[in-house]
Each structure stands twice: as structure tokens, then as C-alpha cells.
Amino acid sequence: MEKVSCIPVDDQLSVREREGHRVESRGTAPFAANRTWSNRPQPSAKKLALLCEHFYPEMVSTGMHMTELATRLAEFGWQITVYTAKPTWGTEGAEDKPVPKEITYAGVKILRVPTIGSQNGNLLSKAVSAITFVVSASWALWRRRAEYRGMVITTNPPFIGVLGWLFSRLYRRPYLLIVYDVFPEFAISLGVLSPESSVAKLWRRTTRLILSGAAVTVVIGRDMLDLVQRKMPAHLHRRIVMIPNWSDERLVHPVPTAANSFWREHGLSGRFVVQYAGRMGQKHNLEPLIDAARELSGTNALFQFVGEGAKKPKLEELVASYGLANVQFLPYQPMRRLAETLSAADVAVVCLESGHTGISVPSKAYGVIASGTPIVGILDPDSEIGQLIKETDCGVLVDPDAEEIARALRDLMDDAAKRREMGDAGRAVFLEKYTLTRAAAAYDAALSSMLNVR
């Protein structure tokens, strides 16, 4: 495996653009050389288009991370226009309310393109929503192509990277690709796609095309790095950078119990709070946690699930069938209460199905350690978060087995000193490696290198 730096080396860059001058290719440039710009006015050096289906006010998962990154990059002088869809998750009950087509939030311009379908509907509705987003975004990008020099693209939805590849060739707009999920492996691991199907084969070729065309490819975990490298020619590995996800250190911090209104409002006094906060999706193996709640029904443990997702109704049905009184379901909490919410837990669960190792990284772990809360990790030891737990002693790793989870929780219930040590260790490594400020600086360096700007 090649050593991966945090900043792409200079000869990765595809072009050097100067207004009204020729464009010269360098190194392994994927662009045509020796062409001239049209007479159309060119954008300023630090203007970007960001393509992401989820964005503010959808402060959940990718939407939260992209909002935080874009607004922090604006502080570095980047002028960003976000091409996104109508919000569907985590908007405090406002999903059905109309949102402006164009707004500016914290220095970032947000442009919403029309879509059909819904991201919180069934599989067909989600697919239609994703496809129509790609089509609408392509039209908007083409119309505004004079307004940006480069693009930032995520893997949500998975085919949006095709626009990056196309526009980089037609209009010499290099793109930085952020890999949040690896496709088609993600769909295969969920069982919605056969690995030998013609769709899977075409999808693999498309993914390789998108990865190989990116001026910079960002991976968010060491386990993901290996998988992405296998999809790219060896001579392009130097274009890969690893920038872990983060939590916003200005927003998330430990909140003492005496000052925690969330803790008071939900009657958590005298309870040992085992919290899972975030999306409850198909890749999250949460069923063993409900079974562990059944094992610990005679204790003061309270299992608190905060959020939404496709798996939530199934979990609620399981709790009802067991007749459990020690499980609590809450909706997503406002971002302003994130520090209080996470700090209310005695331990926090981070989980990922073993088949998703390297395909996804459960980034909620960074908010957990930012709050100084110990992690109970139900995931592979070799996954990115599994390695973090082993390296820093910020929590414990358990198999997805109810009895093992219950034993680990009993041990932590009885050892407050150990919990404090784990929480302190997590908080220390967070401040050292996983703050939004640190991540934004790494993205700023990568983008500046990509576009040859200071």
C-alpha cells in the first residue's frame, strides 16, 4: 500500500488555469491540453460548486458534515455554491414546509434543484429522487458553469460523480471526490443488488471511471483506503488523501450533568443511559442492543435511541413485543442541543454491520468522543472506528451478541472511574485529530493544491 499524504503532490494537478490564457496539462492530466478559454468571464480563483443531495437545514449524517465543511471553508475564503435537493431528514418536523430555492447560509450559497420522489420513501422513491437530482444538478451546473473553477462531489447519491467526470472533460473543471460510501459494494452488502448482475458490473466500471477522473479523492477511513486503492490504477494512488470526518469543536463539548437541560427534561436521574444517536439505517446492527436491553431489564439501565431511519419501526416493534419499559425513542434533536444530548449518555453505542467494513465509516463516533462519552463499539476491530477504540482506549469493542453486550455494559455500570478514563481519552484524541478546524484546514490545502491557489 502506498503511503498517503494529507495534501496531493503538485504533479497530480490536472491543469493550471489563467483567465484568457492557454490551459496546459501536467503530469497525469485528464484534461485536453493546449485549448483556450472562451471570451466568457472566468470565475475567481476560490469559487467552488459543491454537489450534495443533503445539506442545511438537513443536519443529519452527510447533510451535517457537508454543511459544517462548507461553512468552515467559507472562513478560509472559499466562495461555495451548493447544489442540493429539498431536505428530508432532521429538520425538526419541517420536512413538508416549502424551502426557498436559493438562500445564503453562513456565507454559503444554497441552490435547490427540483427532484421527484423522496429520500425517506421506499427503494423506488429513493432511486427516482437520486436520478432526478443528478439530472437537475447537471442542468444547473451547465447553466452556471462560468461561476466556479472546481467542484466538490460526494458519493451521495452514488452516480453524481459522473457529472464531475463529464464537466472536468468538457469544461476543464477539476473535482475533489469525497467517498462516504463505496459503490456498488454498499448496495450489494444491503442485499439489494447481486454482485454478479449486469447492473453491478456496470456500476463497478462507472465507479472506477469516477475515481480515476478525480483530481483528488478523499477517503475517510483506513479500511476504506484499501478498498478504494484496489479500484484505481497504481499510478493514481497518489491522488488519494485520507481526511477523517470530524465533529465541530465549537458546538460539541462535555456538558456537566448539573447544566444539562436535556438530562433533566428526559428524567435521566438515577439511570445508566446507553445511548444511540443518529440514523437507524439498514447498515446499523441495532437489534442486538434491544436484546441486551431485555437482558438488563432488571437494572437501572435505560436504552435511549435518538433519531430516525428505515430500521426504527422494526426496533419499536421489537421493544413492544418484548414489553420493555427500559427503552426510549426520541426524534432527532436540534443541533444547538447536540452537546447536551451526547453528554447525557453514560456510554454511547457506535455500530456497523461487519459486511460494511471499509464501505462506510460511522462518523457519529467523533461527536461521541467530542462530548467525552465512552464508546461501546459493535463493529469489526479492523474497521476505522474499531482501530480508533483499540488505539486510544476510548471505549470497548463487543460482538453483535446480546449477552456479550450486556456483560460489557454491566462492567461499565460498576466502574465509573473506567468510564471517566475512557471519556477523557476520547476527548483528548478528538482535540488532537478530529476537530472540524483540522479537517477544514486539510480540505483547504487539498483544494488550494488542486486549483493552484493560495
TORNU-742426 format. One line per 10 residues: number of its first residue (from 0); for each residue y, z, x of C-alpha. Coordinates in Angstrom, 1 decimal. Example, Ala and Ser with C-alpha at 12.3 -4.5 7.8 and 13.67 -1.06 7.14 Angstrom:
% TORNU-742426
0) -4.5,7.8,12.3; -1.1,7.1,13.7
% end
This chain:
% TORNU-742426
0) 0.0,0.0,0.0; 3.4,-0.9,1.3; 6.0,1.7,1.9; 8.6,1.5,-0.9; 12.2,2.3,-0.2; 14.8,3.5,-2.7; 17.0,0.6,-2.1; 15.9,-3.1,-1.8; 16.4,-4.6,1.6; 19.2,-7.2,1.8
10) 16.9,-10.3,2.0; 15.4,-9.5,-1.4; 18.6,-10.6,-3.0; 18.4,-13.9,-4.6; 22.0,-15.1,-4.5; 25.4,-14.4,-3.2; 27.9,-15.4,-5.9; 31.6,-16.1,-5.3; 33.9,-17.4,-8.0; 34.4,-21.1,-7.7
20) 32.2,-21.4,-4.6; 28.7,-22.6,-3.9; 25.7,-20.4,-4.6; 23.4,-20.1,-1.6; 19.9,-18.9,-1.7; 18.5,-16.4,0.8; 15.1,-15.1,1.6; 12.6,-15.5,-1.3; 15.4,-16.6,-3.7; 14.0,-17.6,-7.1
30) 17.2,-19.5,-7.9; 18.2,-23.0,-7.2; 20.4,-23.3,-4.2; 23.5,-25.4,-3.5; 24.7,-25.5,-7.1; 28.3,-24.9,-8.1; 29.6,-22.8,-10.9; 31.4,-24.5,-13.8; 35.1,-24.0,-14.2; 34.4,-21.3,-16.7
40) 36.0,-17.9,-15.5; 33.3,-15.8,-13.9; 32.7,-12.1,-14.6; 33.9,-9.3,-12.3; 31.5,-8.0,-9.7; 30.2,-5.0,-11.5; 29.6,-6.3,-15.0; 26.1,-5.9,-16.4; 24.1,-6.8,-19.5; 21.5,-4.1,-20.5
50) 18.7,-5.2,-22.8; 17.0,-2.3,-24.6; 15.7,-2.1,-28.1; 16.6,1.6,-28.3; 20.0,3.1,-27.5; 22.6,5.6,-28.7; 22.5,7.2,-31.2; 18.7,6.9,-30.9; 18.5,9.7,-28.3; 14.7,9.7,-28.0
60) 12.5,8.5,-25.2; 13.7,5.2,-23.8; 16.8,5.3,-26.0; 17.8,8.6,-24.5; 17.1,7.6,-20.9; 18.9,4.2,-21.2; 22.0,5.9,-22.9; 22.1,8.5,-20.1; 21.7,6.0,-17.4; 24.3,3.5,-18.7
70) 27.0,6.1,-19.4; 26.5,7.6,-15.9; 26.6,4.2,-14.3; 29.9,3.7,-16.1; 31.2,6.6,-14.0; 30.2,4.5,-10.9; 32.5,1.7,-12.1; 29.9,-0.5,-13.8; 31.0,-2.3,-16.9; 28.0,-2.5,-19.2
80) 27.3,-4.2,-22.4; 24.2,-3.1,-24.1; 22.2,-5.5,-26.4; 20.2,-3.3,-28.7; 18.8,-3.0,-32.3; 19.5,-0.8,-35.2; 18.5,2.8,-34.4; 15.3,4.1,-36.0; 14.4,7.4,-34.3; 16.1,10.7,-33.6
90) 19.4,10.1,-35.3; 19.4,13.3,-37.3; 18.5,11.7,-40.6; 21.0,8.8,-40.3; 18.4,6.0,-39.9; 19.3,4.3,-43.2; 23.0,4.6,-42.7; 24.9,1.4,-41.6; 26.0,1.4,-38.0; 28.8,-0.7,-36.5
100) 27.8,-4.0,-34.9; 29.9,-3.3,-31.9; 31.1,0.1,-30.7; 32.1,1.7,-27.3; 30.4,4.9,-26.4; 31.3,6.9,-23.3; 32.6,3.8,-21.6; 29.7,1.6,-22.5; 30.0,-1.3,-25.0; 27.1,-1.4,-27.5
110) 26.3,-4.7,-29.3; 23.7,-4.5,-32.1; 21.8,-7.7,-32.8; 20.1,-8.4,-36.1; 16.3,-7.7,-36.5; 13.7,-7.9,-39.2; 11.0,-5.2,-39.6; 11.1,-1.6,-38.3; 10.1,0.3,-35.2; 8.8,3.2,-37.3
120) 6.8,0.9,-39.6; 3.2,-0.4,-39.3; 2.0,-2.5,-36.4; 3.0,-5.8,-38.1; 6.5,-4.5,-38.9; 6.9,-3.3,-35.3; 5.8,-6.6,-33.9; 8.2,-8.5,-36.2; 11.0,-6.2,-35.2; 10.3,-6.7,-31.5
130) 10.1,-10.5,-31.7; 13.3,-10.9,-33.8; 15.1,-8.6,-31.3; 14.1,-10.9,-28.4; 15.3,-13.9,-30.4; 18.6,-12.4,-31.5; 19.3,-11.0,-28.0; 18.7,-14.4,-26.4; 21.3,-15.9,-28.6; 23.8,-13.1,-27.9
140) 23.2,-13.3,-24.2; 23.7,-17.1,-24.2; 27.0,-16.9,-26.1; 28.3,-14.2,-23.7; 26.8,-15.5,-20.5; 30.2,-15.6,-18.8; 30.7,-11.9,-19.3; 28.1,-10.5,-16.9; 26.8,-11.1,-13.4; 23.4,-9.4,-13.7
150) 21.0,-7.9,-16.1; 19.1,-4.6,-16.5; 16.0,-5.0,-18.6; 13.3,-2.6,-19.7; 9.8,-3.2,-20.9; 10.6,-2.1,-24.4; 9.9,-4.5,-26.2; 7.4,-5.9,-23.7; 8.5,-9.6,-23.9; 12.2,-9.0,-23.4
160) 11.7,-9.6,-19.7; 11.1,-13.3,-20.5; 14.9,-13.5,-21.2; 15.6,-12.1,-17.7; 13.3,-14.7,-16.1; 14.9,-17.6,-18.1; 18.5,-16.6,-17.6; 18.0,-16.0,-13.9; 16.9,-19.6,-13.5; 19.3,-21.3,-16.0
170) 22.4,-19.3,-15.2; 21.6,-17.5,-11.9; 21.9,-14.0,-13.4; 19.5,-11.8,-11.4; 17.8,-9.0,-13.2; 16.6,-5.5,-12.4; 13.5,-4.7,-14.4; 12.6,-1.1,-15.3; 8.9,-0.7,-16.0; 8.4,2.1,-18.6
180) 5.1,0.8,-19.8; 2.7,-1.7,-18.2; 1.5,-4.5,-20.4; -0.9,-5.7,-21.7; -2.7,-2.6,-20.4; -0.7,-0.4,-22.7; -1.9,-2.4,-25.8; -5.4,-2.5,-24.5; -5.6,1.2,-24.0; -4.5,1.8,-27.6
190) -7.3,-0.4,-28.8; -5.1,-3.0,-30.5; -6.0,-5.7,-28.1; -9.2,-6.9,-26.5; -9.0,-7.1,-22.7; -10.8,-10.5,-22.7; -8.8,-12.0,-25.6; -6.7,-15.1,-25.1; -3.6,-13.0,-26.0; -4.4,-10.5,-23.3
200) -4.8,-13.3,-20.7; -1.6,-15.0,-21.7; 0.2,-11.6,-21.7; -1.1,-10.9,-18.1; 0.3,-14.2,-16.9; 3.6,-13.5,-18.6; 3.9,-10.0,-17.1; 3.3,-11.4,-13.6; 6.0,-14.0,-14.2; 8.5,-11.4,-15.3
210) 7.7,-9.1,-12.4; 7.8,-11.8,-9.8; 11.1,-13.1,-11.1; 12.9,-9.8,-10.9; 15.3,-9.3,-8.1; 14.5,-5.6,-8.3; 11.5,-3.9,-10.1; 11.8,-0.2,-10.8; 8.7,1.9,-11.3; 8.9,5.5,-12.5
220) 5.7,6.9,-11.0; 3.4,6.7,-8.0; 0.4,5.9,-10.2; 2.4,3.1,-11.8; 3.4,1.7,-8.4; -0.2,0.9,-7.5; -0.8,-0.9,-10.8; 2.4,-3.0,-10.6; 1.8,-3.9,-7.0; -1.5,-5.4,-8.0
230) 0.3,-7.7,-10.4; 2.7,-9.1,-7.8; 2.2,-11.2,-4.6; 2.2,-9.0,-1.5; 5.4,-10.6,-0.1; 7.3,-9.5,-3.2; 6.3,-5.8,-2.9; 9.5,-5.1,-1.0; 11.4,-5.8,-4.2; 9.8,-2.7,-5.8
240) 11.6,0.6,-5.8; 10.5,3.9,-7.2; 13.1,5.8,-9.1; 11.6,8.6,-11.2; 13.0,9.4,-14.6; 15.2,12.4,-15.0; 17.0,15.0,-17.2; 20.7,15.4,-17.4; 21.6,18.4,-15.4; 24.9,18.7,-17.2
250) 23.1,19.1,-20.5; 19.7,20.8,-19.8; 19.5,24.2,-18.1; 17.9,27.5,-18.8; 19.3,29.4,-21.8; 18.7,33.2,-21.9; 17.0,34.4,-25.0; 20.0,36.6,-25.9; 22.2,33.5,-26.0; 19.7,31.2,-27.7
260) 20.6,30.4,-31.3; 17.5,28.1,-31.7; 15.2,31.0,-30.7; 16.9,33.3,-33.3; 17.1,30.7,-36.1; 13.3,30.0,-36.0; 12.2,33.6,-35.8; 10.6,33.4,-32.4; 11.0,37.1,-31.5; 7.6,38.6,-30.6
270) 5.9,35.2,-30.4; 4.4,33.4,-27.5; 5.8,30.0,-28.0; 3.7,27.0,-27.0; 6.0,24.0,-27.5; 5.5,20.3,-27.6; 8.9,18.5,-27.9; 9.1,14.7,-28.2; 7.4,11.6,-29.6; 4.0,12.2,-31.1
280) 2.5,8.8,-30.4; -1.0,7.4,-30.1; -1.0,7.9,-26.3; -0.4,11.6,-26.7; -3.7,13.6,-26.9; -2.4,16.4,-29.1; -5.4,17.1,-31.2; -7.0,19.5,-28.7; -3.8,21.5,-28.9; -4.3,22.0,-32.6
290) -7.9,23.1,-31.9; -6.5,25.5,-29.3; -4.2,26.9,-31.9; -7.3,27.6,-34.1; -8.9,29.4,-31.1; -5.7,31.6,-30.7; -5.0,32.2,-34.4; -5.6,36.0,-34.0; -2.9,36.3,-31.3; 0.9,36.1,-31.3
300) 0.9,32.5,-30.1; 3.0,30.1,-32.1; 2.4,26.4,-31.5; 5.7,24.5,-32.1; 5.8,20.7,-32.4; 9.4,19.3,-32.3; 9.8,15.6,-33.0; 8.3,12.7,-34.9; 5.8,9.9,-34.3; 2.8,8.0,-35.6
310) 0.5,10.9,-34.9; 2.5,13.6,-36.6; 0.9,13.1,-40.2; -2.6,13.3,-38.7; -1.7,16.6,-36.9; -0.2,18.0,-40.1; -3.4,17.2,-42.0; -5.5,18.8,-39.3; -3.4,22.0,-39.4; -3.7,22.0,-43.2
320) -7.5,21.5,-43.1; -7.8,24.5,-40.7; -5.4,26.6,-42.8; -3.4,27.5,-39.7; -0.4,29.7,-40.0; 0.5,29.7,-36.3; 1.6,26.1,-36.1; 5.2,25.0,-36.8; 6.5,21.4,-37.2; 10.2,20.7,-36.7
330) 12.2,17.5,-36.7; 14.0,16.1,-33.6; 16.8,18.4,-32.6; 20.4,17.3,-31.8; 21.0,16.5,-28.2; 23.5,19.3,-28.0; 20.7,21.7,-28.7; 18.2,20.3,-26.2; 18.7,23.1,-23.6; 18.3,25.8,-26.3
340) 15.2,24.1,-27.8; 13.4,23.7,-24.5; 14.4,27.2,-23.3; 12.9,28.8,-26.4; 9.4,28.0,-25.2; 7.3,30.3,-23.1; 5.3,27.3,-22.0; 5.7,23.6,-22.8; 3.0,21.0,-23.2; 3.1,17.6,-21.5
350) 0.2,15.3,-22.3; -1.0,11.8,-21.9; -4.4,10.2,-22.7; -6.3,9.6,-19.5; -6.5,5.8,-20.3; -2.7,5.6,-19.9; -2.5,7.0,-16.4; -0.4,4.5,-14.4; 0.5,2.7,-17.5; 3.1,5.2,-18.8
360) 4.7,8.4,-17.4; 5.5,11.3,-19.9; 9.1,11.8,-18.8; 9.6,14.8,-21.1; 8.3,16.8,-18.1; 11.7,16.5,-16.4; 13.6,18.2,-19.3; 10.9,20.9,-19.3; 11.4,21.8,-15.6; 15.2,21.5,-16.0
370) 15.0,24.3,-18.6; 12.9,26.4,-16.2; 9.9,26.4,-18.5; 6.3,26.2,-17.1; 4.3,23.2,-18.0; 0.8,23.1,-19.4; -0.3,19.6,-18.5; -3.0,17.9,-20.5; -3.2,14.9,-18.2; -5.0,13.4,-15.2
380) -4.4,15.3,-11.9; -3.7,11.9,-10.2; -1.0,10.9,-12.7; 2.6,11.2,-11.7; 3.2,14.4,-13.6; -0.2,15.7,-12.6; 0.8,15.3,-9.0; 4.1,17.0,-9.6; 2.4,20.0,-11.1; 0.0,20.3,-8.2
390) 2.6,19.8,-5.5; 5.2,22.3,-6.9; 3.1,24.9,-8.9; 5.5,24.4,-11.8; 2.6,24.7,-14.3; -1.1,24.4,-14.8; -3.4,21.4,-15.4; -6.1,21.5,-18.1; -8.6,19.1,-19.5; -8.2,18.0,-23.1
400) -10.6,20.7,-24.3; -9.6,23.3,-26.8; -11.4,26.2,-25.2; -10.0,25.4,-21.7; -6.5,25.1,-23.1; -6.9,28.4,-25.0; -8.1,30.2,-21.8; -5.2,28.9,-19.8; -2.8,30.0,-22.5; -4.3,33.5,-22.7
410) -3.9,33.8,-18.9; -0.3,32.8,-19.1; 0.4,35.1,-22.1; -0.8,38.0,-20.0; 1.2,37.1,-16.8; 4.9,37.0,-17.4; 5.6,37.1,-13.6; 3.5,34.0,-13.1; 5.4,32.2,-15.8; 8.7,33.1,-14.1
420) 7.4,31.8,-10.8; 6.3,28.5,-12.3; 9.6,28.1,-14.2; 11.7,28.9,-11.1; 9.6,26.4,-9.0; 10.1,23.7,-11.6; 13.8,24.3,-11.9; 14.2,24.2,-8.1; 12.4,20.8,-7.7; 14.3,19.4,-10.6
430) 17.6,20.2,-9.0; 16.3,18.7,-5.7; 14.7,15.4,-7.0; 15.0,14.8,-10.8; 18.6,15.0,-11.9; 20.4,12.2,-13.7; 23.0,12.2,-11.0; 20.4,11.5,-8.3; 18.7,8.8,-10.4; 22.0,7.1,-11.3
440) 23.0,7.0,-7.6; 19.7,5.3,-6.8; 20.3,2.7,-9.6; 23.8,2.2,-8.4; 22.6,1.5,-4.9; 19.9,-0.9,-6.2; 22.3,-2.8,-8.4; 25.0,-3.0,-5.8; 22.5,-4.4,-3.4; 21.2,-6.9,-5.9
450) 24.7,-8.2,-6.7; 26.1,-7.7,-3.1; 28.9,-5.5,-4.3; 30.2,-2.2,-3.1
% end
